[in-house]
Amino acid sequence: MSTSFERVSRFSTGYDVREVDEFLARARAAYEGQDTGFSPTDITTVSFSTERGGYAMRVVDEALDRLSDAFSLRARDAAIASRGEDAWIRDLTRRAEVLKERLERPAGERFAPAPDGHSAYDRSDVDGLCDELVAYFAEGHPMSVDDVRRAAFRRKKGADGYSEAVVDVYLDHVADVMASVP
């Protein structure tokens, strides 16, 4: 993966070039098998500073999505090689069933409410995405990992919305399962 991305004008704000280049160098080394202390989960939790004239955020974010997919596919291939395709399919099916159980809950009750005073996601927005996931998993409606990753929800406070942390972890698992399917 190239670490030379499109840059924004010197009057606009983009991601810090040095931080992005250093992060991607560590990711590349880890992907090539070097022990850098890098974990594929770092991709979904990384946060870059911004600077004028930095890398275009959209382009870097798309590259991070592709990098996450590459690590997922590598993990899938390694699991298939070590345990066999049948075992991998059973594991993937089990993980999908766990995800499906939450989707079968009634709208408004799929996730824990946020604690009082904490930022939360709008329940109807999250439930709308869950309904799309039901259609994807149960009925084969088209949906991509990017649709899940780029989902945006209105904000609420406290118990009026779903806990952000719980929803985020769940959606990370959904994206991981979806990315594992060839």
N, CA and C atoms as an extended XYZ file, in Angstrom:
546
Properties=species:S:1:pos:R:3:atomname:S:1:resname:S:1:resid:I:1 pbc="F F F"
N         0.853       -1.182        0.000 N   MET     1
C         0.000        0.000        0.000 CA  MET     1
C         0.894        1.238        0.000 C   MET     1
N         0.659        2.123       -0.902 N   SER     2
C         1.429        3.356       -0.987 CA  SER     2
C         1.068        4.279        0.159 C   SER     2
N         2.079        4.985        0.674 N   THR     3
C         1.794        5.960        1.718 CA  THR     3
C         1.817        7.367        1.152 C   THR     3
N         1.672        7.475       -0.141 N   SER     4
C         1.607        8.773       -0.773 CA  SER     4
C         0.168        8.984       -1.251 C   SER     4
N        -0.562        9.784       -0.515 N   PHE     5
C        -1.965       10.013       -0.810 CA  PHE     5
C        -2.180       11.410       -1.364 C   PHE     5
N        -3.325       11.565       -1.976 N   GLU     6
C        -3.764       12.891       -2.421 CA  GLU     6
C        -3.756       13.818       -1.204 C   GLU     6
N        -3.266       15.030       -1.429 N   ARG     7
C        -3.229       16.007       -0.342 CA  ARG     7
C        -4.240       17.109       -0.625 C   ARG     7
N        -4.745       17.694        0.436 N   VAL     8
C        -5.666       18.813        0.303 CA  VAL     8
C        -4.847       20.088        0.121 C   VAL     8
N        -5.503       21.144       -0.271 N   SER     9
C        -4.779       22.408       -0.473 CA  SER     9
C        -4.204       22.887        0.859 C   SER     9
N        -3.243       23.769        0.769 N   ARG    10
C        -2.617       24.282        1.999 CA  ARG    10
C        -3.577       25.115        2.833 C   ARG    10
N        -4.756       25.409        2.279 N   PHE    11
C        -5.759       26.173        3.018 CA  PHE    11
C        -6.799       25.264        3.674 C   PHE    11
N        -6.728       23.966        3.380 N   SER    12
C        -7.685       23.004        3.927 CA  SER    12
C        -6.990       22.093        4.926 C   SER    12
N        -7.803       21.426        5.723 N   THR    13
C        -7.283       20.536        6.752 CA  THR    13
C        -7.381       19.088        6.297 C   THR    13
N        -6.305       18.367        6.497 N   GLY    14
C        -6.260       16.934        6.203 CA  GLY    14
C        -5.543       16.213        7.320 C   GLY    14
N        -5.389       14.907        7.162 N   TYR    15
C        -4.686       14.121        8.178 CA  TYR    15
C        -3.203       14.436        8.169 C   TYR    15
N        -2.596       14.412        9.340 N   ASP    16
C        -1.175       14.645        9.517 CA  ASP    16
C        -0.385       13.626        8.688 C   ASP    16
N         0.415       14.113        7.765 N   VAL    17
C         1.142       13.267        6.817 CA  VAL    17
C         2.095       12.319        7.546 C   VAL    17
N         2.865       12.826        8.476 N   ARG    18
C         3.835       11.999        9.194 CA  ARG    18
C         3.147       10.889        9.975 C   ARG    18
N         2.060       11.207       10.681 N   GLU    19
C         1.342       10.199       11.470 CA  GLU    19
C         0.777        9.093       10.573 C   GLU    19
N         0.185        9.483        9.463 N   VAL    20
C        -0.393        8.490        8.546 CA  VAL    20
C         0.706        7.601        7.986 C   VAL    20
N         1.805        8.209        7.517 N   ASP    21
C         2.895        7.434        6.936 CA  ASP    21
C         3.500        6.465        7.965 C   ASP    21
N         3.686        6.920        9.204 N   GLU    22
C         4.251        6.047       10.245 CA  GLU    22
C         3.287        4.902       10.577 C   GLU    22
N         2.006        5.205       10.678 N   PHE    23
C         1.012        4.167       10.977 CA  PHE    23
C         0.993        3.117        9.870 C   PHE    23
N         0.952        3.556        8.632 N   LEU    24
C         0.881        2.612        7.525 CA  LEU    24
C         2.174        1.817        7.366 C   LEU    24
N         3.311        2.402        7.731 N   ALA    25
C         4.571        1.651        7.698 CA  ALA    25
C         4.523        0.519        8.730 C   ALA    25
N         4.009        0.793        9.917 N   ARG    26
C         3.847       -0.253       10.940 CA  ARG    26
C         2.863       -1.316       10.470 C   ARG    26
N         1.763       -0.887        9.848 N   ALA    27
C         0.765       -1.837        9.353 CA  ALA    27
C         1.366       -2.716        8.265 C   ALA    27
N         2.107       -2.131        7.357 N   ARG    28
C         2.726       -2.892        6.269 CA  ARG    28
C         3.701       -3.919        6.841 C   ARG    28
N         4.518       -3.495        7.799 N   ALA    29
C         5.480       -4.413        8.413 CA  ALA    29
C         4.753       -5.577        9.097 C   ALA    29
N         3.674       -5.283        9.791 N   ALA    30
C         2.897       -6.343       10.451 CA  ALA    30
C         2.288       -7.275        9.413 C   ALA    30
N         1.788       -6.730        8.335 N   TYR    31
C         1.186       -7.542        7.281 CA  TYR    31
C         2.229       -8.464        6.647 C   TYR    31
N         3.468       -7.994        6.577 N   GLU    32
C         4.556       -8.786        6.003 CA  GLU    32
C         5.176       -9.738        7.017 C   GLU    32
N         4.591       -9.790        8.234 N   GLY    33
C         5.019      -10.769        9.221 CA  GLY    33
C         6.015      -10.282       10.248 C   GLY    33
N         6.362       -9.020       10.239 N   GLN    34
C         7.298       -8.497       11.233 CA  GLN    34
C         6.523       -8.153       12.499 C   GLN    34
N         7.119       -8.430       13.657 N   ASP    35
C         6.466       -8.130       14.932 CA  ASP    35
C         6.689       -6.660       15.269 C   ASP    35
N         5.656       -5.862       15.033 N   THR    36
C         5.763       -4.420       15.282 CA  THR    36
C         4.885       -3.974       16.445 C   THR    36
N         4.226       -4.932       17.102 N   GLY    37
C         3.281       -4.563       18.147 CA  GLY    37
C         1.976       -4.044       17.569 C   GLY    37
N         1.826       -4.186       16.270 N   PHE    38
C         0.633       -3.712       15.566 CA  PHE    38
C        -0.432       -4.795       15.601 C   PHE    38
N        -1.662       -4.389       15.822 N   SER    39
C        -2.793       -5.304       15.786 CA  SER    39
C        -3.771       -4.815       14.719 C   SER    39
N        -4.395       -5.733       13.977 N   PRO    40
C        -5.379       -5.296       12.980 CA  PRO    40
C        -6.504       -4.443       13.578 C   PRO    40
N        -6.787       -4.609       14.854 N   THR    41
C        -7.821       -3.761       15.464 CA  THR    41
C        -7.368       -2.305       15.565 C   THR    41
N        -6.048       -2.075       15.471 N   ASP    42
C        -5.547       -0.693       15.473 CA  ASP    42
C        -6.129        0.097       14.307 C   ASP    42
N        -6.448       -0.590       13.223 N   ILE    43
C        -6.973        0.079       12.029 CA  ILE    43
C        -8.309        0.753       12.325 C   ILE    43
N        -9.142        0.089       13.117 N   THR    44
C       -10.473        0.642       13.382 CA  THR    44
C       -10.477        1.642       14.531 C   THR    44
N        -9.357        1.755       15.249 N   THR    45
C        -9.333        2.668       16.394 CA  THR    45
C        -8.357        3.827       16.220 C   THR    45
N        -7.630        3.837       15.104 N   VAL    46
C        -6.636        4.880       14.906 CA  VAL    46
C        -7.297        6.254       14.781 C   VAL    46
N        -6.595        7.245       15.278 N   SER    47
C        -7.056        8.628       15.178 CA  SER    47
C        -5.840        9.483       14.833 C   SER    47
N        -5.938       10.220       13.754 N   PHE    48
C        -4.821       11.047       13.308 CA  PHE    48
C        -5.073       12.513       13.638 C   PHE    48
N        -4.000       13.219       13.939 N   SER    49
C        -4.091       14.672       14.076 CA  SER    49
C        -4.341       15.250       12.690 C   SER    49
N        -4.720       16.502       12.656 N   THR    50
C        -4.945       17.158       11.370 CA  THR    50
C        -3.941       18.292       11.193 C   THR    50
N        -3.734       18.632        9.929 N   GLU    51
C        -2.838       19.743        9.599 CA  GLU    51
C        -3.271       20.337        8.268 C   GLU    51
N        -2.938       21.584        8.052 N   ARG    52
C        -3.227       22.205        6.767 CA  ARG    52
C        -2.349       21.559        5.699 C   ARG    52
N        -2.984       21.253        4.569 N   GLY    53
C        -2.242       20.646        3.477 CA  GLY    53
C        -1.953       19.168        3.680 C   GLY    53
N        -2.618       18.553        4.648 N   GLY    54
C        -2.385       17.129        4.930 CA  GLY    54
C        -3.036       16.226        3.903 C   GLY    54
N        -3.019       14.940        4.217 N   TYR    55
C        -3.630       13.962        3.327 CA  TYR    55
C        -5.149       14.122        3.334 C   TYR    55
N        -5.762       13.920        2.176 N   ALA    56
C        -7.218       13.973        2.059 CA  ALA    56
C        -7.822       12.881        2.939 C   ALA    56
N        -8.680       13.260        3.851 N   MET    57
C        -9.231       12.326        4.826 CA  MET    57
C       -10.000       11.187        4.172 C   MET    57
N       -10.793       11.502        3.183 N   ARG    58
C       -11.609       10.483        2.510 CA  ARG    58
C       -10.718        9.406        1.903 C   ARG    58
N        -9.619        9.815        1.279 N   VAL    59
C        -8.726        8.879        0.613 CA  VAL    59
C        -8.030        7.979        1.640 C   VAL    59
N        -7.570        8.559        2.734 N   VAL    60
C        -6.921        7.769        3.784 CA  VAL    60
C        -7.925        6.802        4.414 C   VAL    60
N        -9.133        7.288        4.697 N   ASP    61
C       -10.152        6.420        5.295 CA  ASP    61
C       -10.488        5.240        4.389 C   ASP    61
N       -10.571        5.479        3.084 N   GLU    62
C       -10.826        4.384        2.142 CA  GLU    62
C        -9.663        3.392        2.135 C   GLU    62
N        -8.439        3.891        2.236 N   ALA    63
C        -7.267        3.007        2.283 CA  ALA    63
C        -7.276        2.177        3.562 C   ALA    63
N        -7.693        2.782        4.675 N   LEU    64
C        -7.787        2.029        5.931 CA  LEU    64
C        -8.844        0.931        5.832 C   LEU    64
N        -9.950        1.214        5.153 N   ASP    65
C       -10.972        0.176        4.945 CA  ASP    65
C       -10.397       -0.989        4.140 C   ASP    65
N        -9.656       -0.682        3.085 N   ARG    66
C        -9.049       -1.745        2.266 CA  ARG    66
C        -8.018       -2.532        3.074 C   ARG    66
N        -7.262       -1.836        3.905 N   LEU    67
C        -6.271       -2.490        4.748 CA  LEU    67
C        -6.950       -3.421        5.754 C   LEU    67
N        -8.033       -2.966        6.344 N   SER    68
C        -8.790       -3.802        7.272 CA  SER    68
C        -9.302       -5.049        6.561 C   SER    68
N        -9.818       -4.876        5.353 N   ASP    69
C       -10.286       -6.020        4.567 CA  ASP    69
C        -9.144       -6.995        4.276 C   ASP    69
N        -7.968       -6.474        3.951 N   ALA    70
C        -6.824       -7.334        3.644 CA  ALA    70
C        -6.434       -8.171        4.863 C   ALA    70
N        -6.412       -7.554        6.043 N   PHE    71
C        -6.099       -8.305        7.260 CA  PHE    71
C        -7.187       -9.349        7.539 C   PHE    71
N        -8.452       -8.997        7.312 N   SER    72
C        -9.549       -9.952        7.526 CA  SER    72
C        -9.429      -11.147        6.583 C   SER    72
N        -9.147      -10.873        5.319 N   LEU    73
C        -9.009      -11.958        4.349 CA  LEU    73
C        -7.805      -12.837        4.681 C   LEU    73
N        -6.734      -12.233        5.129 N   ARG    74
C        -5.555      -13.010        5.514 CA  ARG    74
C        -5.893      -13.906        6.703 C   ARG    74
N        -6.618      -13.367        7.690 N   ALA    75
C        -7.016      -14.174        8.853 CA  ALA    75
C        -7.932      -15.315        8.419 C   ALA    75
N        -8.840      -15.020        7.496 N   ARG    76
C        -9.727      -16.063        6.976 CA  ARG    76
C        -8.927      -17.163        6.294 C   ARG    76
N        -8.002      -16.770        5.426 N   ASP    77
C        -7.197      -17.751        4.709 CA  ASP    77
C        -6.344      -18.588        5.668 C   ASP    77
N        -5.800      -17.948        6.707 N   ALA    78
C        -4.992      -18.681        7.691 CA  ALA    78
C        -5.861      -19.668        8.466 C   ALA    78
N        -7.082      -19.242        8.816 N   ALA    79
C        -7.996      -20.140        9.543 CA  ALA    79
C        -8.383      -21.331        8.677 C   ALA    79
N        -8.644      -21.090        7.423 N   ILE    80
C        -8.993      -22.180        6.510 CA  ILE    80
C        -7.810      -23.137        6.362 C   ILE    80
N        -6.613      -22.588        6.229 N   ALA    81
C        -5.426      -23.428        6.060 CA  ALA    81
C        -5.138      -24.269        7.301 C   ALA    81
N        -5.365      -23.695        8.480 N   SER    82
C        -5.010      -24.435        9.697 CA  SER    82
C        -6.103      -25.390       10.172 C   SER    82
N        -7.374      -25.021        9.974 N   ARG    83
C        -8.470      -25.841       10.516 CA  ARG    83
C        -9.304      -26.512        9.439 C   ARG    83
N        -9.125      -26.104        8.222 N   GLY    84
C        -9.917      -26.653        7.135 CA  GLY    84
C       -11.125      -25.783        6.844 C   GLY    84
N       -11.583      -25.861        5.602 N   GLU    85
C       -12.690      -25.004        5.172 CA  GLU    85
C       -13.990      -25.315        5.907 C   GLU    85
N       -14.261      -26.585        6.168 N   ASP    86
C       -15.502      -26.941        6.868 CA  ASP    86
C       -15.546      -26.336        8.266 C   ASP    86
N       -14.430      -26.414        9.002 N   ALA    87
C       -14.371      -25.829       10.348 CA  ALA    87
C       -14.522      -24.316       10.278 C   ALA    87
N       -13.893      -23.711        9.274 N   TRP    88
C       -14.007      -22.261        9.129 CA  TRP    88
C       -15.460      -21.865        8.840 C   TRP    88
N       -16.125      -22.606        7.973 N   ILE    89
C       -17.528      -22.308        7.649 CA  ILE    89
C       -18.400      -22.472        8.893 C   ILE    89
N       -18.170      -23.510        9.682 N   ARG    90
C       -18.941      -23.695       10.930 CA  ARG    90
C       -18.735      -22.521       11.872 C   ARG    90
N       -17.472      -22.079       12.021 N   ASP    91
C       -17.172      -20.948       12.910 CA  ASP    91
C       -17.838      -19.671       12.406 C   ASP    91
N       -17.735      -19.412       11.113 N   LEU    92
C       -18.344      -18.218       10.538 CA  LEU    92
C       -19.862      -18.262       10.695 C   LEU    92
N       -20.452      -19.431       10.485 N   THR    93
C       -21.898      -19.592       10.651 CA  THR    93
C       -22.304      -19.334       12.093 C   THR    93
N       -21.528      -19.858       13.035 N   ARG    94
C       -21.819      -19.629       14.462 CA  ARG    94
C       -21.757      -18.139       14.793 C   ARG    94
N       -20.722      -17.465       14.292 N   ARG    95
C       -20.596      -16.020       14.546 CA  ARG    95
C       -21.762      -15.253       13.932 C   ARG    95
N       -22.176      -15.631       12.733 N   ALA    96
C       -23.314      -14.971       12.085 CA  ALA    96
C       -24.605      -15.222       12.861 C   ALA    96
N       -24.773      -16.425       13.405 N   GLU    97
C       -25.968      -16.742       14.202 CA  GLU    97
C       -26.035      -15.888       15.460 C   GLU    97
N       -24.886      -15.666       16.102 N   VAL    98
C       -24.841      -14.805       17.290 CA  VAL    98
C       -25.273      -13.387       16.921 C   VAL    98
N       -24.783      -12.897       15.794 N   LEU    99
C       -25.167      -11.559       15.336 CA  LEU    99
C       -26.656      -11.509       15.016 C   LEU    99
N       -27.162      -12.559       14.401 N   LYS   100
C       -28.563      -12.625       13.995 CA  LYS   100
C       -29.506      -12.588       15.200 C   LYS   100
N       -29.089      -13.229       16.304 N   GLU   101
C       -29.929      -13.237       17.507 CA  GLU   101
C       -30.258      -11.819       17.970 C   GLU   101
N       -29.281      -10.945       17.918 N   ARG   102
C       -29.536       -9.559       18.333 CA  ARG   102
C       -30.472       -8.870       17.352 C   ARG   102
N       -30.316       -9.172       16.070 N   LEU   103
C       -31.170       -8.548       15.059 CA  LEU   103
C       -32.626       -8.971       15.219 C   LEU   103
N       -32.861      -10.138       15.798 N   GLU   104
C       -34.223      -10.632       15.970 CA  GLU   104
C       -34.950       -9.981       17.145 C   GLU   104
N       -34.242       -9.238       17.958 N   ARG   105
C       -34.888       -8.523       19.068 CA  ARG   105
C       -35.784       -7.429       18.499 C   ARG   105
N       -36.797       -7.045       19.269 N   PRO   106
C       -37.685       -5.974       18.784 CA  PRO   106
C       -36.942       -4.642       18.641 C   PRO   106
N       -37.363       -3.855       17.674 N   ALA   107
C       -36.804       -2.517       17.497 CA  ALA   107
C       -36.945       -1.755       18.808 C   ALA   107
N       -35.939       -1.005       19.146 N   GLY   108
C       -35.929       -0.247       20.392 CA  GLY   108
C       -35.341       -1.019       21.555 C   GLY   108
N       -35.124       -2.336       21.350 N   GLU   109
C       -34.597       -3.185       22.427 CA  GLU   109
C       -33.381       -3.997       21.988 C   GLU   109
N       -32.774       -3.623       20.891 N   ARG   110
C       -31.678       -4.436       20.347 CA  ARG   110
C       -30.356       -4.233       21.081 C   ARG   110
N       -30.176       -3.077       21.698 N   PHE   111
C       -28.928       -2.774       22.391 CA  PHE   111
C       -29.227       -2.119       23.732 C   PHE   111
N       -28.217       -2.131       24.586 N   ALA   112
C       -28.359       -1.504       25.906 CA  ALA   112
C       -28.478        0.008       25.747 C   ALA   112
N       -29.289        0.624       26.598 N   PRO   113
C       -29.349        2.087       26.561 CA  PRO   113
C       -28.053        2.680       27.106 C   PRO   113
N       -27.779        3.886       26.686 N   ALA   114
C       -26.595        4.581       27.197 CA  ALA   114
C       -26.859        5.028       28.631 C   ALA   114
N       -25.814        5.096       29.448 N   PRO   115
C       -25.983        5.609       30.814 CA  PRO   115
C       -26.428        7.072       30.782 C   PRO   115
N       -27.096        7.501       31.829 N   ASP   116
C       -27.559        8.888       31.917 CA  ASP   116
C       -26.409        9.856       31.679 C   ASP   116
N       -26.687       10.850       30.840 N   GLY   117
C       -25.718       11.889       30.562 CA  GLY   117
C       -24.684       11.538       29.507 C   GLY   117
N       -24.628       10.285       29.082 N   HIS   118
C       -23.647        9.871       28.077 CA  HIS   118
C       -24.225       10.025       26.672 C   HIS   118
N       -23.338       10.244       25.725 N   SER   119
C       -23.731       10.342       24.333 CA  SER   119
C       -24.233        8.983       23.863 C   SER   119
N       -25.259        9.007       23.013 N   ALA   120
C       -25.882        7.767       22.543 CA  ALA   120
C       -26.255        7.909       21.077 C   ALA   120
N       -26.559        6.779       20.450 N   TYR   121
C       -27.040        6.771       19.078 CA  TYR   121
C       -28.559        6.702       19.071 C   TYR   121
N       -29.156        7.397       18.135 N   ASP   122
C       -30.598        7.386       17.962 CA  ASP   122
C       -31.074        5.947       17.694 C   ASP   122
N       -32.031        5.486       18.481 N   ARG   123
C       -32.500        4.104       18.353 CA  ARG   123
C       -33.086        3.814       16.969 C   ARG   123
N       -33.875        4.732       16.442 N   SER   124
C       -34.522        4.457       15.156 CA  SER   124
C       -33.486        4.381       14.027 C   SER   124
N       -32.424        5.179       14.100 N   ASP   125
C       -31.376        5.109       13.084 CA  ASP   125
C       -30.654        3.759       13.136 C   ASP   125
N       -30.297        3.337       14.341 N   VAL   126
C       -29.597        2.058       14.506 CA  VAL   126
C       -30.520        0.913       14.098 C   VAL   126
N       -31.781        0.981       14.514 N   ASP   127
C       -32.731       -0.074       14.147 CA  ASP   127
C       -32.942       -0.134       12.639 C   ASP   127
N       -32.882        1.003       11.973 N   GLY   128
C       -32.988        1.020       10.513 CA  GLY   128
C       -31.849        0.254        9.873 C   GLY   128
N       -30.622        0.466       10.366 N   LEU   129
C       -29.492       -0.290        9.849 CA  LEU   129
C       -29.662       -1.778       10.175 C   LEU   129
N       -30.145       -2.080       11.376 N   CYS   130
C       -30.376       -3.485       11.748 CA  CYS   130
C       -31.381       -4.143       10.805 C   CYS   130
N       -32.425       -3.417       10.429 N   ASP   131
C       -33.403       -3.972        9.482 CA  ASP   131
C       -32.745       -4.266        8.131 C   ASP   131
N       -31.830       -3.391        7.705 N   GLU   132
C       -31.097       -3.641        6.467 CA  GLU   132
C       -30.201       -4.874        6.607 C   GLU   132
N       -29.609       -5.057        7.786 N   LEU   133
C       -28.773       -6.227        8.024 CA  LEU   133
C       -29.601       -7.515        8.009 C   LEU   133
N       -30.817       -7.452        8.551 N   VAL   134
C       -31.707       -8.613        8.497 CA  VAL   134
C       -31.960       -8.980        7.040 C   VAL   134
N       -32.245       -7.990        6.222 N   ALA   135
C       -32.501       -8.241        4.803 CA  ALA   135
C       -31.249       -8.811        4.122 C   ALA   135
N       -30.081       -8.353        4.533 N   TYR   136
C       -28.828       -8.860        3.968 CA  TYR   136
C       -28.603      -10.321        4.367 C   TYR   136
N       -28.647      -10.595        5.685 N   PHE   137
C       -28.350      -11.938        6.171 CA  PHE   137
C       -29.439      -12.948        5.810 C   PHE   137
N       -30.695      -12.560        5.944 N   ALA   138
C       -31.789      -13.527        5.772 CA  ALA   138
C       -32.279      -13.630        4.336 C   ALA   138
N       -32.237      -12.514        3.623 N   GLU   139
C       -32.871      -12.499        2.312 CA  GLU   139
C       -31.892      -12.236        1.166 C   GLU   139
N       -30.620      -12.033        1.498 N   GLY   140
C       -29.620      -11.830        0.456 CA  GLY   140
C       -29.666      -10.477       -0.234 C   GLY   140
N       -30.306       -9.482        0.407 N   HIS   141
C       -30.320       -8.147       -0.192 CA  HIS   141
C       -28.900       -7.595       -0.254 C   HIS   141
N       -28.593       -6.839       -1.290 N   PRO   142
C       -27.226       -6.324       -1.427 CA  PRO   142
C       -26.869       -5.342       -0.310 C   PRO   142
N       -25.688       -5.515        0.228 N   MET   143
C       -25.148       -4.625        1.255 CA  MET   143
C       -23.651       -4.893        1.307 C   MET   143
N       -22.878       -3.862        1.558 N   SER   144
C       -21.428       -4.041        1.605 CA  SER   144
C       -20.894       -3.733        3.000 C   SER   144
N       -19.669       -4.168        3.228 N   VAL   145
C       -18.991       -3.853        4.482 CA  VAL   145
C       -18.905       -2.336        4.635 C   VAL   145
N       -18.660       -1.641        3.520 N   ASP   146
C       -18.574       -0.180        3.575 CA  ASP   146
C       -19.887        0.450        4.019 C   ASP   146
N       -21.024       -0.145        3.646 N   ASP   147
C       -22.319        0.372        4.104 CA  ASP   147
C       -22.395        0.339        5.624 C   ASP   147
N       -21.867       -0.712        6.212 N   VAL   148
C       -21.881       -0.843        7.675 CA  VAL   148
C       -20.883        0.128        8.294 C   VAL   148
N       -19.684        0.176        7.734 N   ARG   149
C       -18.639        1.035        8.301 CA  ARG   149
C       -18.990        2.516        8.226 C   ARG   149
N       -19.699        2.889        7.190 N   ARG   150
C       -19.989        4.315        7.001 CA  ARG   150
C       -21.349        4.740        7.542 C   ARG   150
N       -22.030        3.829        8.218 N   ALA   151
C       -23.333        4.182        8.776 CA  ALA   151
C       -23.170        5.349        9.751 C   ALA   151
N       -24.091        6.271        9.679 N   ALA   152
C       -24.071        7.433       10.567 CA  ALA   152
C       -25.404        7.508       11.290 C   ALA   152
N       -25.335        7.851       12.561 N   PHE   153
C       -26.534        7.902       13.385 CA  PHE   153
C       -26.650        9.267       14.052 C   PHE   153
N       -27.897        9.712       14.184 N   ARG   154
C       -28.108       10.942       14.942 CA  ARG   154
C       -27.746       10.681       16.398 C   ARG   154
N       -27.426       11.742       17.102 N   ARG   155
C       -26.994       11.631       18.497 CA  ARG   155
C       -28.148       11.897       19.448 C   ARG   155
N       -28.102       11.198       20.562 N   LYS   156
C       -29.036       11.384       21.672 CA  LYS   156
C       -28.205       11.466       22.946 C   LYS   156
N       -28.876       11.629       24.069 N   LYS   157
C       -28.210       11.612       25.370 CA  LYS   157
C       -28.861       10.563       26.248 C   LYS   157
N       -28.038        9.796       26.944 N   GLY   158
C       -28.523        8.867       27.948 CA  GLY   158
C       -29.427        7.781       27.396 C   GLY   158
N       -30.361        7.356       28.242 N   ALA   159
C       -31.216        6.204       27.955 CA  ALA   159
C       -32.166        6.422       26.782 C   ALA   159
N       -32.235        7.628       26.233 N   ASP   160
C       -33.055        7.863       25.038 CA  ASP   160
C       -32.447        7.200       23.792 C   ASP   160
N       -31.185        6.789       23.907 N   GLY   161
C       -30.522        6.165       22.765 CA  GLY   161
C       -29.773        4.918       23.173 C   GLY   161
N       -29.238        4.237       22.164 N   TYR   162
C       -28.436        3.043       22.410 CA  TYR   162
C       -27.010        3.451       22.789 C   TYR   162
N       -26.388        2.652       23.634 N   SER   163
C       -25.000        2.868       24.026 CA  SER   163
C       -24.099        2.835       22.790 C   SER   163
N       -23.333        3.884       22.586 N   GLU   164
C       -22.452        3.944       21.416 CA  GLU   164
C       -21.438        2.811       21.424 C   GLU   164
N       -20.830        2.546       22.560 N   ALA   165
C       -19.793        1.518       22.634 CA  ALA   165
C       -20.348        0.149       22.261 C   ALA   165
N       -21.522       -0.187       22.738 N   VAL   166
C       -22.120       -1.496       22.452 CA  VAL   166
C       -22.439       -1.616       20.966 C   VAL   166
N       -23.028       -0.577       20.391 N   VAL   167
C       -23.364       -0.595       18.961 CA  VAL   167
C       -22.091       -0.679       18.125 C   VAL   167
N       -21.070        0.096       18.478 N   ASP   168
C       -19.822        0.105       17.709 CA  ASP   168
C       -19.156       -1.271       17.706 C   ASP   168
N       -19.096       -1.927       18.857 N   VAL   169
C       -18.491       -3.259       18.929 CA  VAL   169
C       -19.291       -4.244       18.082 C   VAL   169
N       -20.615       -4.174       18.172 N   TYR   170
C       -21.465       -5.068       17.389 CA  TYR   170
C       -21.223       -4.866       15.890 C   TYR   170
N       -21.206       -3.616       15.460 N   LEU   171
C       -21.018       -3.334       14.034 CA  LEU   171
C       -19.620       -3.730       13.561 C   LEU   171
N       -18.623       -3.651       14.440 N   ASP   172
C       -17.289       -4.153       14.090 CA  ASP   172
C       -17.359       -5.662       13.823 C   ASP   172
N       -18.115       -6.392       14.652 N   HIS   173
C       -18.266       -7.837       14.452 CA  HIS   173
C       -19.012       -8.125       13.146 C   HIS   173
N       -20.041       -7.343       12.872 N   VAL   174
C       -20.793       -7.527       11.618 CA  VAL   174
C       -19.861       -7.314       10.428 C   VAL   174
N       -19.090       -6.223       10.458 N   ALA   175
C       -18.164       -5.928        9.349 CA  ALA   175
C       -17.129       -7.035        9.204 C   ALA   175
N       -16.662       -7.584       10.320 N   ASP   176
C       -15.685       -8.652       10.277 CA  ASP   176
C       -16.267       -9.908        9.626 C   ASP   176
N       -17.494      -10.254        9.994 N   VAL   177
C       -18.153      -11.420        9.385 CA  VAL   177
C       -18.385      -11.172        7.904 C   VAL   177
N       -18.892       -9.998        7.563 N   MET   178
C       -19.151       -9.706        6.151 CA  MET   178
C       -17.857       -9.733        5.334 C   MET   178
N       -16.777       -9.195        5.898 N   ALA   179
C       -15.496       -9.158        5.181 CA  ALA   179
C       -14.895      -10.556        5.030 C   ALA   179
N       -15.314      -11.487        5.870 N   SER   180
C       -14.779      -12.852        5.827 CA  SER   180
C       -15.434      -13.699        4.732 C   SER   180
N       -16.548      -13.229        4.231 N   VAL   181
C       -17.250      -13.999        3.211 CA  VAL   181
C       -16.663      -13.661        1.849 C   VAL   181
N       -16.214      -14.690        1.113 N   PRO   182
C       -15.615      -14.403       -0.196 CA  PRO   182
C       -16.590      -13.827       -1.186 C   PRO   182
